[in-house]
Structures are given as structure tokens and as C-alpha cells.
Amino acid sequence: MKPGQRGFTLVEVLVALAIVAVALAAGMRAAGALTDNSERLAQVTAAQWCADNALANLRLMRQLPGVGDADFSCEQLGRSYAGTLATRPTPNPNFRRVEAQVRDEGGRPLVNVTTIIGRY
């Protein structure tokens, strides 16, 4: 080296590379979390559509649903979802409380939607 010239030492370069590696790893982890969150949002949205469709179907039948549980399934966005419609009585015999619960393939609940259906 000529006098007056100065460069980075090997230790300084390695420290800089370590800092860049940690920053890139944190960025990759954040990107992975965003991907997981967007997948979960798509599942919950599709499950919400399934529940809404099942409850709308009950309303369109224009009959007071019987008390009890019934299973249903639907397909949204290329995925199959299983659900349960739980119909319960209310203090007013002209109404029923209906809860639609939709689960994913693993049986974990994704969404619960509750409504009141009246006698027509």
C-alpha cells in the first residue's frame, strides 16, 4: 500500500456482512409472516362466504328452521369447507337463533356467524 491509502480490514468487512445478513434474515421473516397472514385472510373470507350462503339458504326456504344441529359443506376459492348450523330456540317462539360455524380442513374453526330467523 502506498502511504496515505487506507482500506477496510477483514474484520470490518466481516462485521458489515454480518449486519447485512441479520437485516436480510429479519426481512425474510417479515415477508413470511405477511404471506401467512394473507393466506389466513383468504381462508377466513372464504369461510365467511360459506357461512353467509348457508344462512341465506335458510332464509330463502321461508320456513322456520327446526331446533337442532345440521352439517353443511361448501367450496370457495378451490377449497372445501365443512360447517355446522346450530339452531336454538328463543324466548319468542316465532324466532330461532341460528349459528353457522365453518371449519378448515384440520377441523379448526375459522368463523362463527349468528343470526335470527323469523317465521314468515
C-alpha positions in Angstrom: 0.0 0.0 0.0 1.1 3.5 -0.7 1.5 5.8 2.2 -1.8 7.7 2.9 -4.0 5.0 1.4 -6.3 3.2 3.8 -8.8 0.4 3.2 -11.1 -1.8 5.2 -9.7 -4.6 7.3 -11.0 -8.1 7.0 -12.7 -7.8 10.4 -14.6 -4.7 9.4 -15.8 -6.3 6.2 -17.0 -9.4 8.1 -18.8 -7.3 10.6 -20.6 -5.4 7.8 -21.5 -8.7 6.2 -22.9 -10.0 9.5 -25.1 -6.9 9.9 -26.4 -7.2 6.4 -27.1 -10.9 6.9 -29.1 -10.2 10.1 -31.1 -7.4 8.3 -31.9 -9.7 5.4 -33.0 -12.5 7.8 -35.3 -10.2 9.6 -36.7 -9.0 6.2 -37.3 -12.6 5.1 -39.1 -13.4 8.4 -41.4 -10.4 8.0 -42.1 -11.4 4.4 -43.0 -14.9 5.5 -45.4 -13.5 8.2 -47.1 -11.3 5.6 -47.6 -14.4 3.3 -49.1 -16.4 6.2 -51.4 -13.5 7.1 -52.6 -13.1 3.6 -53.3 -16.9 3.4 -55.3 -16.8 6.7 -57.3 -13.8 5.5 -58.2 -15.6 2.2 -59.4 -18.6 4.3 -61.4 -16.6 6.7 -63.0 -14.6 3.9 -64.0 -17.8 2.0 -65.3 -19.3 5.3 -67.4 -16.1 5.8 -68.9 -16.5 2.4 -69.8 -20.1 3.1 -71.5 -19.2 6.4 -73.4 -16.3 4.8 -74.5 -18.6 2.0 -75.8 -21.3 4.4 -77.7 -18.7 6.4 -79.1 -17.1 3.2 -80.3 -20.5 2.1 -82.2 -20.9 5.3 -83.9 -17.5 4.8 -84.8 -18.3 1.2 -86.6 -21.5 2.3 -89.1 -19.3 4.0 -89.7 -21.8 6.8 -88.9 -21.6 10.4 -85.9 -24.0 10.9 -86.2 -26.8 13.3 -84.2 -26.8 16.5 -81.0 -28.9 16.3 -77.7 -29.2 14.5 -77.1 -29.8 10.8 -73.8 -30.2 8.9 -73.1 -28.5 5.6 -70.2 -28.1 3.2 -69.3 -25.7 0.6 -66.5 -24.9 -1.8 -65.0 -21.5 -2.2 -61.8 -20.4 -4.0 -61.0 -24.0 -4.8 -61.1 -25.2 -1.2 -63.7 -27.3 0.6 -65.0 -26.1 4.0 -67.2 -28.0 6.5 -69.6 -26.3 8.7 -72.4 -26.7 11.3 -75.7 -24.9 11.6 -76.8 -24.9 15.2 -80.4 -23.8 15.5 -81.6 -22.9 19.0 -85.0 -21.6 20.3 -85.5 -18.1 21.5 -87.9 -16.8 24.2 -90.2 -15.7 21.3 -91.4 -18.9 19.5 -91.7 -17.0 16.2 -87.9 -16.7 16.0 -84.9 -19.1 16.0 -81.2 -18.3 16.7 -79.0 -19.9 14.1 -75.2 -20.1 14.4 -73.1 -21.1 11.4 -69.6 -22.3 12.3 -67.2 -23.0 9.4 -64.0 -25.1 9.9 -60.9 -25.6 7.9 -59.6 -29.0 6.7 -58.0 -29.6 10.1 -61.3 -29.0 11.9 -60.2 -25.7 13.4 -63.0 -23.0 13.5 -62.4 -20.2 11.0 -65.6 -18.2 11.5 -68.8 -18.1 13.5 -71.8 -16.2 12.2 -75.0 -15.9 14.2 -78.4 -14.6 13.0 -82.1 -14.6 14.0 -84.6 -16.2 11.5 -88.2 -15.4 12.0 -91.4 -17.2 11.0 -92.7 -16.0 7.6 
